[in-house]
Amino acid sequence: MRRRITTLTVLAALVATVLFALPLGIAVWQYYHDDAKGDLERAADATALAVSEDLNAGRRPTVPPLDEEDDEAGGEVGIYAPDGRMLAGHGPAVGGPVERQAAEAAADVVIGREGEEIALAVPVVSGPRVTGVVRAAMPLSQLRLRIVLTWLGMAGLAVATTGVSWLMARRSTKRLVRPMEELAAAAERLGDGDFTARSPRAGIAEIDQVGEALDTTAARIGSTLERERAFSAEASHQLRTPLTGLRLQLEAALETPDADPRAAIRAGIASADRLERTIEDLLALGRERRAPRAELDLEALLEEVRQAGEALLSPHGRTLRITRQDPPPARVAAAAVRQVLGVLLDNAATHGRGTVTLVARDAGDALAIDVADEGPDLGETDPFATAAAGHGIGLRLARSLAEAEGGRLRLSLPDPPTFTLLLPAADPPAPA
């Protein structure tokens, strides 16, 4: 691309130079011919005025010296009789066709080429009679030298102009192409999966616009991928709860071979159903978290939570107590609330002790659900922070799900450990 832009720029400069140089060269050629004619005519007229008295009186004339300008031009002046004999000055011994034409036609000025000279003849008249002819001549080589030198100067100027155009084209190409190359490199890094790639600013509005659009795209893709990765990690952790319940039930059935296997199978099927429900909830929440919400069926939800909690706690000899204290209706996604409570129960079963208490109550403009156990004092520990072993991933997911529904999840008491889920209450129905 660099070579192409530079070549096109130099070609454009060459075409412009040629189109300008051709008429200018012709104008130079015409100018020097006209200038030479003017010099010769001036020298011939001056000499004719000086010798007209001698020629009219029949005396032999003397050629006056040329002025400095005509002498530097390389001109020669000769005086001829009407019959073509040279009387004085410089030139051929016998006048040529230019002198004869001037003597015969008595024209004011006759100019033409004689051999390797350009000659101009002016007649000297006395009344109707031609008394002599003044001839001024200049070597054609002198005229050609002036034209060629001027043309060479023009050619040198054209070469210099083309060189300057080449330098400017290289500089402009570097300024234009380098940002494009850097932009292409940033796009290639983005295609390779490096979403931190950013394109530098070039100071060119159009290129910077493309770079800003590419940076915005990279940021959006990186943010989206990061959210998807985080959600996948948290969702996979969330699946641990029903799997743990199913495993405990199966292990309990193996430890009591005399028990009825049908009860263990029914419990396993119920755990598998909860696992399937968890997967469906996570997929639904991952696809859309801002869809219009129906009013939460709190009774059905608490019943599902009771079954899941008993499956987790019963193998450890622990119980789940659920109470209701006039909870208000809420318009939130049941799947999100189910998953949040599932995380809190799993946290209580894994890290807590004793009886787990779940209280659904009225908190003013919100539905509050408290989950507490008899575990150790958490003190200043942040339970939502992710430790190296992965603890806290489920709580982080639960908090993000609660915030997506317009609610909050916080540690309301460190001792005994009590987590509170606050959900916005549904608007009261309008009066009839």
C-alpha positions in Angstrom: 0.0 0.0 0.0 2.9 2.4 0.8 4.4 1.8 -2.7 1.1 2.2 -4.4 0.3 5.5 -2.8 3.8 6.8 -3.4 3.8 5.7 -7.1 0.4 7.3 -7.7 1.5 10.6 -6.1 4.8 10.7 -8.2 2.9 9.8 -11.4 0.4 12.6 -10.7 3.3 15.1 -10.2 4.9 13.9 -13.4 1.7 14.2 -15.4 1.1 17.7 -14.0 4.7 18.7 -14.7 4.6 17.4 -18.3 1.3 19.1 -19.0 2.7 22.4 -17.7 6.2 22.0 -19.2 5.1 21.4 -22.9 3.4 24.7 -23.4 6.0 26.5 -21.3 8.8 25.0 -23.5 7.1 26.2 -26.6 6.6 29.6 -25.1 10.3 29.7 -24.2 11.3 28.8 -27.8 9.0 31.5 -29.1 10.2 34.1 -26.6 13.9 33.6 -27.5 13.2 33.9 -31.2 11.2 37.1 -30.7 13.9 38.4 -28.4 16.6 37.6 -31.0 14.5 39.4 -33.7 14.1 42.4 -31.4 17.9 42.6 -30.7 18.8 42.3 -34.4 16.1 44.8 -35.4 17.4 47.3 -32.8 21.0 46.9 -33.9 20.0 47.3 -37.6 17.9 50.3 -37.1 20.6 52.0 -35.0 23.2 51.4 -37.7 20.9 52.5 -40.5 20.3 55.8 -38.8 24.0 56.3 -38.3 25.1 55.5 -41.9 22.1 56.8 -43.8 23.8 60.2 -44.4 26.9 58.7 -45.8 25.0 56.3 -48.0 22.8 59.0 -49.4 25.8 61.1 -50.1 27.6 58.3 -51.9 30.4 58.1 -49.3 31.8 54.9 -47.9 30.1 54.3 -44.5 31.7 53.3 -41.3 29.9 50.8 -39.0 29.4 52.4 -35.5 30.2 50.2 -32.5 27.3 48.1 -31.1 26.0 48.9 -27.7 26.9 46.6 -24.8 23.6 44.6 -24.9 23.8 43.8 -28.6 27.5 43.0 -28.4 26.8 40.4 -25.6 24.0 38.9 -27.7 26.7 37.9 -30.3 25.2 40.0 -33.2 27.2 41.1 -36.3 26.3 44.1 -38.5 27.2 44.6 -42.1 26.4 47.4 -44.7 25.7 46.4 -48.3 25.2 48.3 -51.5 21.9 47.8 -53.4 23.7 45.4 -55.8 24.7 43.1 -52.9 28.3 44.2 -52.4 29.5 44.5 -48.8 30.6 48.1 -48.1 31.5 47.8 -44.4 31.1 45.7 -41.2 30.9 41.9 -40.8 29.2 39.4 -42.9 29.4 37.5 -46.3 31.2 39.4 -49.1 28.0 39.2 -51.2 24.6 39.7 -49.8 22.3 36.7 -49.6 18.6 36.4 -50.3 17.6 38.4 -47.2 19.6 41.5 -48.4 18.5 41.2 -52.0 14.8 41.0 -50.9 15.2 44.0 -48.7 16.9 46.0 -51.6 14.4 44.9 -54.2 11.1 45.2 -52.3 12.2 48.1 -50.1 10.4 46.4 -47.2 10.8 47.8 -43.7 12.3 44.6 -42.2 13.2 41.3 -43.8 14.2 38.3 -41.6 15.3 34.8 -42.5 17.8 32.1 -42.1 21.1 32.2 -44.0 23.3 29.1 -43.5 23.9 28.8 -39.7 22.8 32.3 -39.0 19.5 34.2 -38.5 19.7 37.4 -40.5 17.6 40.6 -40.5 17.9 43.3 -43.2 16.8 46.9 -43.1 16.9 49.0 -46.3 18.3 52.6 -46.2 16.3 54.8 -48.6 16.6 58.3 -49.9 13.2 59.2 -51.4 12.2 56.4 -53.8 15.8 55.1 -54.1 17.4 52.4 -52.0 20.9 53.6 -51.2 22.0 50.6 -49.1 21.0 47.7 -46.9 22.0 47.2 -43.2 22.3 43.5 -42.3 22.3 42.2 -38.6 22.9 38.5 -38.0 23.3 36.2 -35.1 24.5 32.6 -35.0 21.8 30.0 -34.6 24.0 28.1 -32.2 23.9 31.1 -29.9 20.1 31.1 -30.0 19.9 27.3 -29.6 22.2 27.5 -26.6 19.9 30.0 -24.8 16.9 27.8 -25.5 18.6 24.6 -24.5 19.9 26.1 -21.2 16.5 27.3 -20.3 15.0 24.0 -21.1 17.6 22.3 -19.0 16.8 24.6 -16.1 13.1 23.8 -16.5 14.0 20.0 -16.6 16.0 20.4 -13.4 13.1 22.2 -11.7 10.8 19.4 -12.8 13.1 16.8 -11.4 13.3 18.8 -8.1 9.6 19.1 -8.0 9.1 15.4 -8.6 11.7 14.6 -5.8 9.8 16.9 -3.4 6.6 15.2 -4.4 8.2 11.8 -3.7 9.4 12.9 -0.3 6.0 14.4 0.6 4.3 11.3 -0.7 6.5 9.1 1.6 5.8 11.3 4.6 2.0 11.4 3.9 2.0 7.6 3.2 3.8 6.9 6.4 1.3 9.0 8.3 -1.7 7.3 6.6 -0.5 3.7 6.4 1.0 3.3 9.9 -2.3 3.9 11.7 -4.0 1.5 9.3 -1.3 -1.1 10.0 -1.7 -0.6 13.7 -5.4 -0.8 13.4 -5.1 -4.1 11.4 -2.7 -5.4 14.1 -5.3 -4.5 16.8 -8.0 -6.2 14.8 -5.9 -9.3 14.4 -5.2 -9.4 18.2 -8.9 -9.1 18.7 -9.6 -11.9 16.3 -7.1 -14.0 18.3 -9.1 -13.5 21.5 -7.1 -10.6 23.1 -10.0 -8.3 24.0 -7.6 -5.9 25.8 -6.2 -4.8 22.4 -6.7 -1.1 21.7 -5.8 0.9 18.6 -3.7 4.0 19.0 -5.0 7.4 17.9 -3.5 8.8 14.7 -4.8 12.3 14.7 -6.9 11.6 11.5 -10.6 11.8 12.2 -11.7 9.0 9.9 -9.1 6.5 11.1 -9.6 7.5 14.7 -13.4 6.9 14.3 -12.7 3.4 13.1 -10.3 2.8 16.0 -12.8 4.0 18.5 -15.5 1.7 17.1 -13.0 -1.2 17.2 -12.1 -0.4 20.8 -15.8 -0.2 21.8 -16.4 -3.5 20.1 -13.5 -5.1 21.9 -14.6 -3.8 25.2 -18.1 -5.0 24.7 -17.0 -8.5 23.6 -14.6 -8.7 26.4 -17.1 -7.6 29.0 -19.8 -10.0 27.6 -17.3 -12.9 27.5 -16.2 -12.1 31.1 -19.8 -12.1 32.3 -20.5 -15.3 30.5 -17.4 -17.0 32.0 -18.2 -15.8 35.5 -21.8 -16.9 35.1 -20.7 -20.3 33.8 -18.3 -20.8 36.7 -20.9 -19.7 39.3 -23.7 -21.7 37.6 -21.5 -24.9 37.7 -20.9 -24.2 41.4 -24.6 -23.8 41.9 -25.3 -27.3 40.4 -23.3 -28.7 43.3 -26.2 -28.4 45.8 -28.7 -30.8 44.2 -25.8 -33.2 43.2 -24.7 -33.2 46.8 -28.2 -34.0 48.0 -28.5 -36.8 45.6 -25.1 -38.2 46.5 -26.0 -38.1 50.2 -29.2 -39.9 49.7 -27.6 -42.6 47.6 -24.8 -43.0 50.3 -27.4 -43.3 53.0 -29.3 -46.0 51.0 -26.0 -47.9 50.7 -25.3 -47.7 54.4 -28.7 -49.1 55.3 -29.2 -52.1 53.0 -32.2 -53.4 55.0 -34.2 -50.3 54.3 -36.8 -50.1 51.5 -34.9 -49.2 48.3 -38.1 -47.7 46.8 -37.9 -44.8 49.3 -34.2 -44.2 48.3 -35.2 -44.3 44.6 -38.1 -41.9 45.1 -35.8 -39.5 47.0 -33.2 -39.8 44.2 -35.8 -39.1 41.6 -36.9 -36.0 43.6 -33.2 -34.8 43.8 -32.8 -35.4 40.0 -36.0 -33.3 39.5 -34.5 -30.5 41.6 -31.3 -30.8 39.6 -33.2 -30.5 36.3 -35.1 -27.5 37.7 -31.8 -25.9 38.7 -30.4 -26.3 35.2 -33.6 -24.9 33.7 -33.6 -21.9 36.1 -29.9 -21.1 35.3 -30.5 -21.3 31.6 -33.6 -19.1 31.9 -31.8 -16.5 34.0 -28.8 -16.6 31.7 -31.0 -15.9 28.7 -33.1 -13.1 30.1 -33.1 -11.4 33.5 -35.2 -8.4 32.7 -38.4 -9.9 31.3 -41.8 -8.9 32.8 -42.2 -10.7 36.1 -45.3 -12.5 37.4 -46.3 -12.3 41.1 -44.2 -14.7 43.2 -46.1 -17.7 44.5 -44.4 -17.7 47.9 -46.2 -20.7 49.3 -45.2 -23.0 46.4 -41.6 -21.7 46.5 -41.2 -22.3 50.3 -42.5 -25.8 49.8 -39.9 -26.5 47.2 -37.2 -25.0 49.4 -38.4 -27.2 52.3 -38.0 -30.3 50.3 -34.5 -29.3 49.0 -33.4 -28.2 52.5 -34.5 -31.5 54.2 -32.7 -33.5 51.5 -29.5 -31.5 52.4 -29.8 -31.4 56.2 -31.4 -34.7 57.1 -28.3 -36.9 56.4 -26.5 -34.7 58.9 -29.2 -34.9 61.5 -30.2 -31.3 61.1 -33.6 -29.7 60.6 -35.1 -26.8 58.6 -37.7 -24.5 60.2 -39.7 -22.2 58.0 -42.0 -19.5 59.4 -44.1 -16.7 57.8 -44.7 -13.3 59.3 -47.3 -11.7 57.0 -45.0 -11.5 54.0 -46.1 -9.1 51.3 -46.5 -10.1 47.7 -43.5 -9.6 45.4 -43.2 -9.4 41.6 -39.9 -11.2 40.9 -38.7 -14.2 39.0 -39.4 -17.4 41.0 -36.3 -19.1 39.4 -34.0 -16.3 40.7 -35.4 -16.5 44.3 -35.3 -20.3 44.2 -31.6 -20.2 43.3 -30.7 -17.6 45.8 -32.4 -19.6 48.6 -30.7 -22.8 47.3 -27.3 -21.1 47.7 -28.1 -19.9 51.2 -29.3 -23.4 52.3 -26.2 -25.0 50.7 -24.0 -22.5 52.5 -25.8 -23.2 55.8 -25.5 -27.0 55.3 -21.8 -26.8 54.4 -20.4 -24.2 56.8 -23.1 -23.9 59.4 -24.4 -25.9 62.4 -27.6 -26.8 64.1 -31.1 -25.9 63.0 -31.5 -23.7 59.9 -34.3 -21.1 60.2 -36.0 -19.5 57.2 -38.3 -16.5 58.0 -40.4 -14.7 55.3 -41.5 -11.4 56.7 -42.7 -7.9 55.8 -39.9 -5.3 55.7 -41.9 -2.2 54.7 -41.7 -1.8 51.0 -39.9 -5.1 50.6 -40.3 -8.8 51.1 -37.5 -10.0 53.4 -36.4 -13.6 53.7 -33.9 -14.4 56.5 -31.8 -17.6 56.4 -30.0 -18.3 59.7 -28.2 -21.2 61.3 -26.3 -21.9 64.6 -22.8 -21.7 63.0 -19.8 -19.9 64.3 -19.5 -16.1 64.4 -18.4 -14.7 61.0 -16.8 -11.6 62.6 -15.3 -9.3 60.0 -15.1 -11.9 57.3 -16.7 -11.0 54.0 -18.6 -14.1 53.0 -19.1 -12.8 49.4 -15.4 -12.7 48.7 -14.1 -15.5 46.6 -11.3 -17.4 48.4 -8.6 -19.4 46.7 -10.4 -22.6 47.3 -13.5 -21.2 45.6 -15.6 -20.5 48.7 -18.0 -17.6 48.1 -18.7 -18.3 44.4 -22.3 -19.4 45.2 -22.9 -16.3 47.4 -21.6 -14.0 44.7 -24.0 -15.7 42.2 -26.9 -15.3 44.6 -26.1 -11.6 45.2 -25.9 -11.0 41.4 -29.2 -12.8 40.9 -30.9 -10.7 43.7 -29.6 -7.5 42.2 -30.8 -8.5 38.7 -34.3 -8.7 40.3 -34.0 -5.3 41.9 -33.3 -6.7 45.3 -30.4 -7.1 47.7 -28.6 -9.9 49.5 -26.5 -9.1 52.6 -25.2 -10.5 55.8 -27.5 -9.0 58.3 -26.0 -10.6 61.4 -22.6 -12.3 61.8 -23.6 -14.2 65.0 -25.6 -16.2 64.5 -24.9 -16.1 60.8 -28.0 -14.6 59.2 -28.4 -13.7 55.5 -31.3 -11.5 54.4 -32.8 -11.4 50.9 -34.7 -8.2 50.3 -37.1 -8.2 47.3 -39.2 -5.2 46.2 -42.8 -5.7 47.1 -45.5 -5.7 44.4 -47.5 -2.5 43.9 -50.9 -2.6 45.7 -53.8 -3.0 43.4 -55.5 0.2 42.3 -58.9 0.9 44.0 -62.0 0.0 42.0 
